[in-house]
Amino acid sequence: MIDVNGVNPAAVPQPVAPVASTHAEHAAAAPVAQDVIEISTAAKLAAMVRDIPDVRTDLVARVKAQIQAGTYETPERIEKAIDGLMADLLG
């Protein structure tokens, strides 16, 4: 039987030398990518809609009935509405 000791039996095993550049050095030199989140206008509006309070159907029904009966518009309410409008316009 023939004794086989590799491709070049005269060569002796050599120790493995470390690679000149390590992965950590390469990673430190490379620019770091950052994730960016952009929220669309539609998504912002949808979030705002969630914050709108529920409709007070009892109040709407009562005011609607007063308007139909002609008792909703009083001088006091008109004056209050004008004051509020002026405050909004003049700051």
C-alpha distances in whole Angstrom, upper triangle without the diagonal:
4,7,10,13,16,17,18,16,19,22,23,24,28,30,32,36,39,40,43,46,45,47,50,51,50,52,55,56,56,59,60,61,64,65,68,70,73,76,78,82,81,79,82,85,83,83,86,87,86,88,91,93,94,97,100,101,104,105,105,107,110,110,110,113,115,114,116,119,119,119,116,118,120,121,119,116,117,118,114,112,114,114,110,110,112,109,106,108,109,106
4,6,10,12,14,15,13,16,18,19,21,25,28,29,33,36,37,40,42,43,44,47,48,48,50,52,53,53,56,57,58,61,62,66,68,71,74,76,80,80,78,80,83,81,81,85,86,84,86,90,92,93,96,99,100,103,104,104,106,109,109,109,112,114,113,114,117,118,118,115,116,118,120,118,114,115,116,113,111,112,112,108,108,109,107,104,106,107,104
4,7,10,12,13,10,13,15,16,18,21,24,26,29,32,34,37,40,40,41,44,45,45,47,49,50,50,54,54,56,59,60,64,66,69,72,74,78,78,76,78,81,79,79,83,84,82,84,88,90,91,94,97,98,101,102,102,104,107,107,107,110,112,111,113,116,116,116,113,114,116,117,115,112,113,114,110,108,110,109,106,106,107,105,102,103,105,102
4,6,8,10,8,11,13,14,15,19,22,23,26,29,31,34,36,36,38,41,42,41,43,46,46,47,50,51,52,55,57,60,63,66,68,70,74,74,72,75,78,76,76,79,81,79,81,84,87,88,91,94,95,98,99,99,101,104,104,104,107,109,108,109,112,113,113,109,111,113,114,112,109,110,110,107,105,107,106,102,102,104,102,98,100,101,98
4,7,7,5,9,10,10,11,15,18,19,23,26,27,31,33,33,35,38,39,38,41,43,43,44,48,48,50,53,54,58,60,64,66,69,72,73,70,73,76,74,74,77,79,77,79,83,85,86,89,92,94,97,98,97,100,102,102,102,105,107,106,108,111,111,111,108,109,111,112,110,107,108,108,105,103,105,104,100,100,102,99,96,98,99,96
4,6,6,9,9,10,11,14,17,18,21,24,25,28,30,31,32,35,36,36,38,40,41,41,45,45,47,50,51,55,58,61,63,65,69,70,68,70,73,72,71,75,76,75,77,80,82,83,87,90,91,94,95,95,97,100,99,100,103,104,104,105,108,109,108,105,106,108,109,107,104,105,105,102,100,102,101,97,97,99,96,93,95,96,93
4,6,9,9,11,12,15,18,18,21,24,25,28,30,31,32,36,36,35,38,40,40,41,44,45,47,50,51,55,57,60,63,65,69,69,68,70,73,72,71,75,76,75,77,80,83,84,87,90,92,95,96,95,97,100,100,100,103,105,104,105,108,109,109,105,106,109,110,108,104,105,106,103,100,102,101,98,97,99,96,93,94,96,93
4,5,6,9,11,13,16,18,20,24,25,27,30,31,33,36,36,36,38,41,40,41,45,46,48,51,53,56,59,62,65,67,71,71,70,72,75,74,73,77,78,77,79,82,85,86,89,92,94,97,98,97,100,102,102,102,105,107,106,108,111,111,111,107,108,110,111,109,106,107,107,104,102,103,103,99,99,100,98,95,96,97,94
4,6,8,10,13,17,19,21,25,26,29,32,33,34,37,38,38,40,43,43,43,47,48,50,53,55,58,61,64,67,69,73,74,72,74,77,76,75,79,80,79,81,84,86,88,91,94,96,99,99,99,101,104,104,104,107,109,108,110,113,113,113,109,110,112,113,111,108,109,109,106,104,105,105,101,101,102,100,97,98,99,96
4,6,10,12,16,18,21,24,26,28,31,33,35,38,38,38,41,43,42,43,47,49,51,54,56,59,62,65,68,71,74,75,73,75,78,77,77,80,82,80,82,86,88,89,93,96,98,101,101,101,103,106,105,106,109,110,110,111,114,115,114,111,112,114,115,112,109,110,110,107,105,106,106,102,102,103,101,98,99,100,97
4,7,9,12,15,17,21,22,25,28,29,31,34,34,34,37,39,39,40,44,45,47,50,52,56,59,62,65,67,71,72,70,71,75,74,73,77,78,77,79,82,85,86,89,92,94,97,98,97,100,102,102,102,106,107,106,108,111,111,111,107,108,110,111,109,106,106,107,103,102,103,102,98,98,99,97,94,95,96,93
4,6,10,13,15,19,21,24,27,27,30,32,32,33,36,38,38,39,43,44,46,49,51,55,58,61,64,67,70,71,69,71,74,73,72,75,77,76,78,81,83,85,88,91,93,96,97,96,99,101,101,101,105,106,105,107,110,110,110,106,107,109,110,108,105,105,106,102,101,102,101,97,97,98,96,93,94,95,92
4,7,9,12,16,18,21,24,24,26,29,29,30,32,34,35,36,40,41,43,46,48,52,55,58,61,63,67,68,66,67,71,70,69,72,74,72,74,77,80,81,85,87,89,92,93,93,95,98,97,98,101,102,102,104,106,107,106,103,104,105,106,104,101,102,102,99,97,98,97,94,94,95,92,90,91,92,89
4,6,9,13,15,17,20,21,24,26,26,27,30,31,32,33,37,38,40,43,46,49,52,56,59,61,65,66,64,65,69,68,67,70,72,71,72,76,78,80,83,86,88,91,91,91,94,96,96,96,99,100,100,102,105,105,104,101,102,103,104,102,99,99,100,96,95,96,95,91,91,92,90,87,88,89,86
4,6,10,13,15,18,18,21,23,23,24,27,28,29,31,34,35,38,41,43,47,50,53,56,59,62,63,61,62,66,65,64,67,69,68,69,73,75,77,80,83,85,88,88,88,91,93,93,93,97,98,97,99,102,102,101,98,99,100,101,99,96,97,97,93,92,93,92,88,88,89,87,84,85,86,83
4,7,9,12,15,15,17,20,20,21,23,25,26,27,31,32,34,37,39,43,46,49,52,55,59,60,57,59,62,62,60,64,66,64,66,69,71,73,77,80,82,85,85,85,87,90,89,90,93,94,94,96,98,99,98,94,95,97,98,95,92,93,93,90,88,90,88,85,85,86,83,81,82,83,80
4,7,9,12,13,16,18,17,18,21,23,23,25,28,30,32,35,38,42,45,48,51,54,57,59,56,58,61,61,59,62,65,63,65,68,71,72,76,79,81,84,84,84,87,89,88,89,92,93,93,95,97,97,97,93,94,96,96,94,91,92,92,88,87,88,87,83,83,84,81,79,80,80,77
4,6,9,9,12,14,14,15,18,19,19,21,25,26,29,32,34,38,41,44,48,50,54,55,53,54,58,57,56,59,61,60,61,64,67,69,72,75,77,80,80,80,83,85,85,85,89,90,89,91,94,94,93,89,90,92,92,90,87,88,88,85,83,84,83,79,79,80,78,75,76,77,74
4,6,7,10,12,12,12,15,17,17,18,22,23,26,29,32,35,39,42,45,48,51,53,50,52,55,55,54,57,59,58,59,62,65,67,70,73,76,78,78,78,81,83,83,83,87,88,87,89,92,92,91,87,88,90,90,88,85,86,86,82,81,82,81,77,77,78,75,73,74,74,71
4,7,10,12,10,11,14,15,15,17,21,22,25,29,32,35,38,41,45,47,51,52,50,51,55,55,53,56,59,58,59,62,65,67,70,73,76,79,78,78,81,83,82,83,87,87,87,89,92,91,91,87,87,89,89,87,84,85,85,82,80,81,79,76,76,77,74,71,72,73,70
4,7,8,7,7,10,11,11,13,17,19,22,25,28,31,34,37,41,44,47,49,46,47,51,51,50,53,55,54,55,59,61,63,67,70,72,75,75,74,77,79,79,79,83,84,83,85,88,88,87,83,84,85,86,83,81,81,81,78,76,77,76,72,72,73,70,68,69,69,66
4,5,5,6,9,10,11,13,16,17,20,23,26,29,33,36,39,42,45,47,45,45,49,49,47,50,53,52,53,56,59,61,64,67,70,72,72,72,75,77,76,77,80,81,81,83,86,85,85,81,82,83,84,81,79,79,79,76,74,75,74,71,71,71,69,66,67,68,65
4,5,5,6,9,10,11,14,14,17,20,22,26,29,32,36,38,42,43,41,42,46,45,44,47,49,48,49,53,55,57,61,64,66,69,69,69,72,74,73,74,77,78,77,79,82,82,81,78,78,80,81,78,75,76,76,73,71,72,71,68,67,69,66,63,65,65,62
4,5,5,6,9,10,13,13,16,19,21,25,28,31,35,38,41,43,40,41,45,44,43,45,48,47,48,51,54,56,59,62,65,67,67,67,70,72,71,72,76,76,76,78,81,81,80,76,77,78,79,76,73,74,74,71,69,70,69,66,66,66,64,61,62,63,60
4,5,5,6,9,12,13,17,19,23,26,29,32,36,39,42,44,41,42,46,46,44,47,50,49,49,53,56,58,61,64,67,69,69,69,72,74,73,74,77,78,77,80,82,82,81,77,78,79,80,77,75,75,75,72,70,71,70,66,66,67,64,62,63,63,60
4,5,5,6,10,12,14,18,21,24,27,30,34,37,40,42,40,40,44,44,43,46,48,47,48,52,54,57,60,63,65,68,68,68,71,73,72,73,76,77,76,78,81,81,80,76,77,78,79,77,74,74,74,71,69,70,69,65,65,66,64,61,62,62,60
4,5,5,8,9,12,14,17,21,24,27,31,33,37,38,36,37,41,41,39,42,45,44,45,48,51,53,56,59,62,65,64,64,67,69,68,69,72,73,72,75,77,77,76,73,73,75,75,73,70,71,71,67,66,67,66,62,62,63,60,58,59,59,56
4,6,8,9,12,15,18,21,25,28,31,34,37,39,37,37,41,41,40,42,45,44,45,48,51,53,57,59,62,65,64,64,67,69,68,69,73,73,72,75,77,77,76,73,73,74,75,72,70,70,70,67,65,66,65,61,61,62,59,57,58,58,55
4,7,9,12,15,19,22,25,28,32,34,37,39,38,38,42,42,41,43,46,46,46,50,52,55,58,61,63,66,66,65,69,70,69,70,74,74,73,76,78,78,77,74,74,75,75,73,71,71,70,67,66,66,65,62,61,62,60,57,58,58,56
4,6,9,13,16,19,22,25,29,31,34,36,35,35,39,39,38,41,43,43,44,47,50,52,55,58,61,64,63,63,66,68,67,68,71,72,71,73,76,75,75,71,71,73,73,71,68,69,68,66,64,64,63,60,59,60,58,55,56,57,54
4,6,10,13,15,19,22,25,28,31,33,31,32,36,36,35,37,40,40,41,44,47,49,52,55,58,61,60,60,63,65,64,64,68,68,67,70,72,72,71,68,68,69,70,68,65,65,65,62,60,61,60,56,56,57,54,51,52,53,50
4,6,10,13,16,19,23,26,29,31,29,29,33,33,32,34,37,37,37,41,44,46,49,52,55,58,57,57,60,62,61,61,65,65,65,67,70,69,69,65,65,67,67,65,62,62,62,59,58,59,57,54,54,55,52,49,50,51,48
4,7,10,13,16,20,22,25,27,25,26,30,30,29,32,34,34,35,38,41,43,46,49,52,55,54,54,57,59,58,58,62,63,62,64,67,66,66,62,63,64,65,63,60,60,60,57,55,56,55,52,51,52,50,47,48,49,46
4,6,10,13,16,19,22,24,22,23,26,27,25,28,31,30,31,34,37,40,43,46,48,51,51,50,53,55,54,55,58,59,58,60,63,63,62,59,59,61,61,59,56,56,57,54,52,53,52,48,48,49,47,44,45,46,43
4,7,10,13,16,20,21,19,20,23,23,22,25,28,27,28,31,34,37,40,43,45,48,48,47,50,52,51,52,55,56,55,57,60,60,59,56,56,58,59,57,54,54,55,51,49,51,50,46,46,47,45,42,43,45,42
4,7,10,13,16,18,16,17,20,21,20,22,25,25,26,29,32,34,37,40,42,46,45,44,47,49,48,49,52,53,52,54,57,57,56,53,53,55,56,54,51,51,51,48,46,47,46,43,42,44,42,38,40,41,38
4,7,10,13,15,12,13,17,17,16,19,21,21,22,25,28,30,33,36,39,42,41,41,44,46,45,45,49,50,49,51,54,53,53,49,50,52,53,51,47,48,48,45,43,44,44,40,40,41,39,36,37,39,36
4,6,10,12,10,11,14,15,14,17,19,20,21,23,27,29,31,35,37,40,39,38,42,44,42,43,46,47,46,48,51,51,50,47,47,49,50,48,45,45,46,43,40,42,41,38,37,39,37,33,35,36,34
4,7,8,6,7,10,11,11,13,15,16,17,20,23,25,28,31,33,36,36,35,38,40,39,39,43,43,42,44,47,47,47,43,44,46,47,45,42,42,43,40,37,39,38,35,34,36,34,31,32,34,32
4,5,5,6,9,10,11,13,14,16,17,19,23,25,27,30,32,35,35,33,36,39,37,37,41,42,40,42,46,45,45,42,42,44,45,44,40,40,41,39,36,37,37,34,33,35,33,30,31,33,31
4,5,5,6,9,10,11,12,15,16,17,21,23,24,28,30,33,32,31,34,36,34,34,38,39,37,39,42,42,42,38,39,41,42,40,37,37,38,35,32,34,34,30,29,31,30,26,27,30,28
4,5,5,6,9,10,11,13,15,16,19,21,22,26,27,31,30,29,32,34,33,32,36,37,36,37,41,40,41,37,38,40,41,40,37,37,38,35,33,34,35,31,30,32,31,28,29,32,30
4,5,5,6,9,10,11,13,15,18,20,22,26,27,31,30,29,32,35,33,34,37,38,37,39,42,42,42,38,39,41,43,41,38,38,39,36,34,35,36,32,31,34,32,29,30,33,31
4,5,5,6,9,10,11,13,17,19,21,25,27,30,29,28,31,33,32,32,36,37,36,38,41,40,40,36,37,39,40,38,35,35,36,33,31,33,32,29,28,30,29,25,27,29,27
4,5,5,6,9,10,11,15,16,18,22,24,27,26,25,28,30,29,29,33,33,32,34,37,37,37,33,34,36,37,36,32,32,34,31,28,30,30,27,26,28,27,24,25,28,26
4,5,5,7,9,10,14,15,17,21,22,26,25,24,27,30,29,29,32,33,32,34,37,37,37,34,35,37,39,37,33,34,35,33,30,32,32,29,28,31,30,26,28,31,29
4,5,5,7,9,13,15,17,21,23,26,25,25,28,30,29,30,33,34,33,35,38,38,38,34,35,37,39,37,33,34,35,32,30,32,32,28,28,31,29,26,28,30,28
4,5,5,7,10,13,15,18,21,24,23,22,26,27,26,27,30,31,30,33,35,35,34,31,32,34,35,33,30,30,31,28,26,28,28,24,24,27,25,22,24,27,24
4,5,5,9,10,12,16,18,21,21,20,23,25,24,24,28,29,28,30,33,33,33,29,30,33,34,32,29,30,31,28,26,28,28,25,25,28,26,23,26,28,26
4,6,8,10,13,16,18,21,21,20,23,25,25,26,29,30,30,32,34,35,34,31,32,34,36,34,30,32,33,30,28,30,30,27,27,30,28,26,28,31,28
4,6,9,12,15,18,20,20,20,23,24,24,25,28,29,29,31,33,33,32,29,30,32,33,31,28,29,30,27,25,28,28,24,25,27,25,23,26,28,25
4,7,9,12,14,17,16,16,19,21,20,21,24,25,25,27,30,30,29,25,27,29,30,28,25,26,27,24,22,25,25,21,22,25,24,21,24,26,24
4,7,9,12,14,13,14,17,18,18,19,22,23,23,26,28,28,27,24,25,27,29,27,24,25,27,23,22,25,25,21,23,26,24,22,25,28,26
4,6,9,12,12,12,14,16,17,18,20,22,22,24,26,27,26,23,25,27,29,27,24,26,28,25,23,27,27,23,25,28,27,25,28,30,28
4,6,9,9,8,11,13,13,14,17,18,18,20,22,23,22,19,22,24,27,25,21,23,25,23,21,24,25,22,23,27,26,24,27,30,28
4,6,5,6,9,10,11,12,14,16,17,19,20,21,20,17,20,22,25,23,20,22,24,21,20,24,25,22,23,27,26,25,28,30,29
4,5,5,6,9,10,10,12,14,15,16,18,20,19,17,20,22,25,24,21,23,26,23,22,26,27,24,25,29,28,27,30,33,32
4,6,5,6,9,10,11,12,14,16,17,18,17,15,19,21,24,22,20,22,25,22,22,25,26,24,26,29,29,28,31,33,32
4,5,5,6,8,10,11,12,14,15,16,15,12,16,17,20,19,16,19,21,19,18,22,23,20,22,25,25,24,27,30,29
4,5,5,6,9,10,11,12,14,15,15,12,15,17,21,20,16,18,21,19,18,21,23,21,21,25,25,24,27,29,29
4,6,5,6,9,10,11,12,14,14,12,16,18,22,21,18,20,23,21,20,24,25,24,25,28,28,27,30,33,32
4,5,5,6,9,10,11,12,11,10,13,15,19,18,15,18,21,19,19,22,24,22,24,27,27,27,29,32,32
4,5,5,6,9,10,10,9,7,10,13,16,15,12,15,18,16,15,19,20,19,20,23,24,23,26,28,28
4,5,5,6,9,10,10,9,11,15,18,18,15,17,20,19,17,21,23,21,22,25,26,25,27,30,31
4,5,5,6,9,9,9,12,15,18,19,16,18,21,20,20,23,25,24,25,28,29,28,30,33,33
4,5,5,6,5,5,8,11,15,15,13,15,18,17,17,20,22,21,22,25,26,26,28,31,31
4,5,5,6,5,7,11,14,15,13,13,17,17,16,18,21,20,21,24,25,25,26,29,30
4,5,8,8,11,14,17,18,16,17,20,21,19,22,25,24,24,27,29,28,30,33,34
4,6,8,10,12,16,17,16,17,20,21,20,22,25,25,25,28,30,30,31,34,35
4,6,7,9,13,15,13,14,17,18,17,19,22,22,23,25,27,27,28,31,32
4,6,7,11,12,11,12,15,16,16,18,20,21,22,24,26,26,28,30,31
4,6,10,10,8,10,13,13,13,15,17,17,18,21,22,23,24,27,27
4,7,8,6,7,10,11,10,13,15,15,16,18,20,21,22,24,25
4,5,5,6,9,10,11,12,14,15,17,18,20,21,23,24,25
4,6,5,6,9,10,11,12,14,15,16,18,20,21,22,24
4,6,5,6,9,10,11,12,14,15,16,18,20,21,22
4,5,5,6,9,10,10,12,14,15,16,18,20,21
4,5,5,6,9,10,11,12,14,15,16,18,20
4,5,5,6,9,10,11,12,14,15,16,18
4,5,5,6,9,10,11,12,14,15,16
4,5,5,6,9,10,11,12,14,15
4,5,5,6,9,10,10,12,14
4,5,5,6,9,10,10,12
4,5,5,6,9,10,10
4,5,5,6,9,10
4,5,5,6,8
4,6,5,5
4,6,5
4,6
4
